Amino acid sequence: MDANFDTPNATQNTLDPFFQTLGNSPYLTEWTSLILTPKSTAIHRCLARIESFPLDDHCEYSALTFPLFISGCESDVFAHRDLILRSLGKLQTNFGIGNVERAKEVLRILWARQDANAQDLAAGGTASRKTHWLDILEELKWELILA
């Protein structure tokens, strides 16, 4: 057993119920740093990494649909949104992935609702419940495969 995982650290103490379910996993430290990363930092890192890839005809890049979509769902930065749509478009063109167009449409609907909510708040209105992408799929009676 690795000595680094025998004694709880400060992070383990603050998230005790979570760590109790993991036990002495060797991946504990690796995942803890990801869990504690602020959302904006995680989105920026993910998109910077994706932007560094040449989204050409290499089949392994088709796996980027999911992280692009989730980053899009969580981003309110217009430059990020543009990069996400362009990258998804490249994946669709290069791989013919049919679900990418539907993913882009869900993102456009989600962003429109998020932006309208932000504008209402800025104008002194009240915030509506944050829209989740799964709610949009349910409303439209769509299925979406992101794998």
C-alpha positions in Angstrom: 0.0 0.0 0.0 1.3 3.5 -0.9 2.3 5.5 2.2 0.8 8.7 0.6 -2.7 7.2 1.0 -2.4 5.8 4.5 -3.0 9.1 6.3 -5.7 11.6 5.5 -4.7 15.0 4.3 -6.5 18.3 4.7 -8.5 17.9 1.5 -9.6 14.4 2.6 -10.8 15.9 6.0 -12.8 18.6 4.3 -14.6 16.2 1.9 -14.7 13.3 4.4 -17.9 11.5 3.2 -16.7 11.6 -0.4 -13.3 10.2 0.5 -14.8 7.5 2.7 -16.5 6.1 -0.3 -13.2 6.0 -2.3 -11.1 4.3 0.4 -7.4 4.3 -0.3 -7.6 4.6 -4.1 -4.3 5.3 -5.8 -6.2 7.8 -8.0 -7.4 9.9 -5.1 -4.8 12.6 -5.3 -5.1 12.9 -9.1 -8.9 13.3 -9.0 -8.9 15.5 -6.0 -7.0 18.2 -7.8 -9.6 18.1 -10.7 -12.6 18.2 -8.4 -11.3 21.3 -6.6 -10.4 23.1 -9.8 -12.7 26.2 -10.4 -15.1 25.7 -13.3 -13.7 28.6 -15.3 -10.2 27.2 -15.0 -11.3 23.7 -16.0 -13.1 25.1 -19.1 -10.1 27.2 -20.1 -7.7 24.3 -19.7 -9.9 22.0 -21.7 -10.4 24.4 -24.5 -6.8 25.4 -24.6 -5.9 21.7 -25.0 -8.5 21.2 -27.7 -7.4 24.3 -29.5 -3.8 23.0 -29.6 -5.0 19.8 -31.5 -5.2 19.8 -35.3 -8.8 18.6 -35.6 -8.1 16.7 -38.8 -8.9 13.2 -39.9 -7.4 11.3 -37.0 -10.1 9.1 -35.5 -9.1 9.6 -31.9 -10.2 13.2 -32.1 -13.8 12.1 -32.6 -13.8 11.5 -28.8 -13.7 15.2 -28.2 -17.4 15.6 -28.8 -18.3 15.1 -25.1 -15.7 17.4 -23.6 -16.5 20.1 -26.1 -20.2 19.8 -25.4 -19.9 19.8 -21.7 -17.5 22.8 -21.8 -20.0 24.5 -24.0 -22.8 23.9 -21.5 -20.8 25.4 -18.7 -19.3 28.4 -20.5 -20.6 31.9 -20.7 -17.6 33.3 -22.5 -18.5 34.1 -26.1 -15.0 33.4 -27.4 -15.2 29.9 -25.8 -18.6 29.3 -27.4 -17.3 30.3 -30.8 -14.3 27.9 -30.4 -16.6 25.1 -29.3 -18.9 25.6 -32.3 -16.0 25.7 -34.8 -14.4 22.7 -33.2 -17.6 20.7 -33.3 -18.1 21.8 -36.9 -14.6 20.4 -37.8 -15.5 17.1 -36.1 -18.7 16.9 -38.0 -17.0 17.6 -41.3 -14.0 15.3 -40.7 -15.9 12.4 -39.2 -19.4 12.7 -40.4 -20.6 12.4 -36.8 -24.4 12.9 -37.1 -25.0 13.7 -33.4 -22.7 16.8 -33.6 -25.3 18.9 -35.3 -27.9 18.1 -32.7 -25.3 18.8 -29.9 -24.7 22.2 -31.5 -28.4 22.9 -31.7 -28.8 22.0 -28.0 -25.9 24.4 -27.1 -27.5 27.2 -29.1 -30.8 26.8 -27.3 -29.1 26.6 -23.9 -26.9 29.7 -24.6 -30.0 31.7 -25.7 -31.8 30.8 -22.4 -28.7 31.5 -20.3 -28.1 34.8 -22.0 -31.7 35.9 -21.6 -31.6 35.0 -18.0 -28.4 37.0 -17.5 -30.0 40.0 -19.3 -33.0 39.8 -17.0 -30.8 39.8 -14.0 -28.8 42.8 -15.3 -32.0 44.7 -15.9 -33.0 44.1 -12.2 -35.3 41.2 -12.9 -35.4 37.9 -11.1 -33.3 34.9 -12.1 -35.1 31.9 -13.4 -33.9 28.4 -12.6 -30.7 27.6 -14.5 -31.5 25.6 -17.6 -29.8 22.2 -17.8 -29.0 20.6 -21.2 -30.9 17.5 -20.1 -34.0 19.6 -19.6 -33.7 20.9 -23.2 -33.4 17.3 -24.5 -36.5 16.3 -22.5 -38.5 19.3 -23.8 -37.6 18.5 -27.4 -38.0 14.8 -26.9 -34.5 14.3 -28.4 -31.9 11.8 -27.6 -28.2 12.7 -27.8 -25.3 10.4 -27.9 -22.0 12.1 -27.1 -19.6 9.1 -27.2 
